[in-house]
Amino acid sequence: MRNVTDRASNPFGMRPPVEREEPGVRSAVFGYGDANADFHLIGDHPGVHGGERTGIPFTGTESGRLLRSLLAEVGFVPGTTDEPTFENLFASYIHMSTLPDGRTPTPEEYDDHERYFDAELRAINAHVLLPVGRRATDHVLAGYTTRRDRLTLDMPALHAQEIRGRGFMVIPVREPTAWTGDDREAIGRTLREVLASDYRQTKGVATRVG
């Protein structure tokens, strides 16, 4: 068993440029969870998916609450509190710094944070990537698969689908606050099926298939 580190928050000491210095508000929401995980949950930025107060991705928002409830049922999150313990799961954002007034990062700011996200993703070296929402899914498909130009970024259609990447399996997750019908059941079912399979072989398969 590999043991990268036992630190749950910012295990690799990322230091992105920060803009915010306010009492009670984090300047960045660093990657958090099991640094030895096989599953990597990837969100957009703190203004969308939360953590500005807690410092933990996917907390403090309805989107995060819905997602953590599902992940707890699957077995990744013991409990659904705002200070969860992740098991076999690491969570991070493609843009980890918080921004004033909840504004969206500019394209240049997303680009500037790419190196930090990529370094952490490769350090975790998970087998399965779980991008949440349209922007994170677009980013992951473009950067870690050869399929982006062959796929329409239709989140209802991509939701819970298994996509082979360059050394990863990618399973897009529709924004939880937009879940309808059996969206919740679909992603839960896919995750359970992957967990029940020999998913650790997906890295080799994905590398060959592209």
Residue pairs with C-beta under 8 A, 6 or more apart in sequence:
1 36
2 36
3 36
4 11
4 35
4 36
4 123
4 124
5 11
5 12
5 35
6 35
7 35
8 32
8 33
8 34
8 35
8 85
8 86
9 30
9 31
9 32
9 55
9 56
10 30
10 31
10 32
11 31
11 35
11 123
12 31
12 35
12 119
12 120
12 123
14 28
14 30
14 31
14 96
14 116
14 119
14 120
16 28
16 96
16 97
16 112
16 113
16 116
17 97
17 112
18 27
18 28
18 97
18 98
19 27
19 97
19 98
19 99
19 100
20 26
20 27
20 97
20 98
20 99
20 100
21 27
24 53
25 52
25 53
25 98
26 46
26 51
26 52
26 53
26 54
26 55
26 98
27 97
27 98
28 46
28 96
28 97
28 98
29 46
29 50
29 51
29 52
29 55
29 56
29 57
29 93
29 96
29 98
30 55
30 92
30 96
31 57
31 90
31 91
31 92
31 93
31 96
31 120
31 124
32 55
32 56
32 57
32 86
32 90
32 91
32 92
33 41
33 86
33 89
33 90
33 91
34 86
34 87
34 88
34 89
34 90
35 90
35 123
35 124
37 86
37 88
37 89
37 90
37 124
37 126
38 88
38 126
38 127
38 128
38 199
38 200
39 76
39 88
39 89
39 90
39 126
39 127
39 128
39 130
40 89
40 90
40 91
40 92
40 121
40 124
40 126
40 128
40 129
40 130
41 57
41 58
41 67
41 71
41 89
41 90
41 91
41 92
41 130
41 132
42 91
42 92
42 93
42 94
42 121
42 129
42 130
42 131
42 132
42 136
42 139
42 140
43 49
43 57
43 58
43 91
43 92
43 93
43 94
43 131
43 132
43 133
43 136
44 93
44 94
44 95
44 132
44 133
44 135
44 136
45 93
45 94
45 95
45 96
45 97
45 98
45 99
45 104
45 105
46 52
46 57
46 93
46 96
46 97
46 98
46 99
47 98
47 99
47 102
47 103
47 104
48 61
48 63
48 133
49 57
49 58
49 61
49 63
49 64
49 93
49 132
49 133
50 57
50 58
50 59
50 60
50 61
50 63
50 64
51 57
51 58
51 59
51 60
51 64
52 60
52 98
53 59
53 60
54 60
54 82
54 83
56 82
56 83
56 84
56 91
57 64
57 91
57 92
57 93
58 64
58 67
58 68
58 91
58 132
59 68
59 82
59 83
59 84
60 82
62 176
62 177
63 132
63 175
63 176
63 177
64 176
65 80
66 176
66 177
66 179
66 184
67 132
67 173
67 176
68 77
68 80
68 84
69 80
70 176
70 184
70 187
70 188
71 77
71 89
72 78
72 79
72 80
72 84
73 188
74 188
74 191
74 192
74 195
75 87
75 88
75 195
76 86
76 87
76 88
76 89
77 84
77 85
77 86
77 87
77 89
78 84
78 85
78 87
79 85
90 124
90 126
92 117
92 120
92 121
93 117
93 136
94 110
94 113
94 114
94 117
94 135
94 136
94 139
95 105
95 109
95 110
95 113
95 117
96 113
96 116
96 117
97 105
97 109
97 113
99 105
99 109
105 113
110 139
118 143
121 129
121 144
126 168
127 168
127 169
127 199
127 200
127 202
127 203
128 168
128 169
128 170
128 171
128 194
128 199
128 202
129 140
129 144
129 165
129 168
129 169
129 170
129 171
130 170
130 171
130 172
130 173
131 137
131 139
131 140
131 141
131 170
131 172
131 173
132 173
132 175
132 176
133 155
133 173
133 174
133 175
134 153
134 155
134 175
137 153
137 155
137 158
137 172
137 173
138 148
138 153
140 165
140 170
140 172
141 147
141 148
141 151
141 153
141 163
141 165
141 170
141 172
142 148
144 165
144 166
144 167
144 168
144 170
145 163
145 164
145 165
145 166
145 168
145 170
145 210
146 165
146 166
146 210
147 163
147 164
147 165
151 158
151 163
155 172
155 174
155 175
155 178
156 174
156 183
158 172
158 174
159 172
159 173
159 174
159 183
159 186
159 187
160 171
160 172
160 173
160 174
160 183
160 186
160 187
160 189
160 190
161 171
161 172
161 190
162 169
162 170
162 171
162 190
162 194
163 169
163 170
163 171
163 172
164 170
164 202
164 205
164 206
164 209
164 210
165 206
166 206
166 207
166 210
167 203
167 206
167 207
168 202
168 203
168 206
169 194
169 199
169 202
169 206
171 187
171 190
171 191
171 194
173 187
174 183
174 187
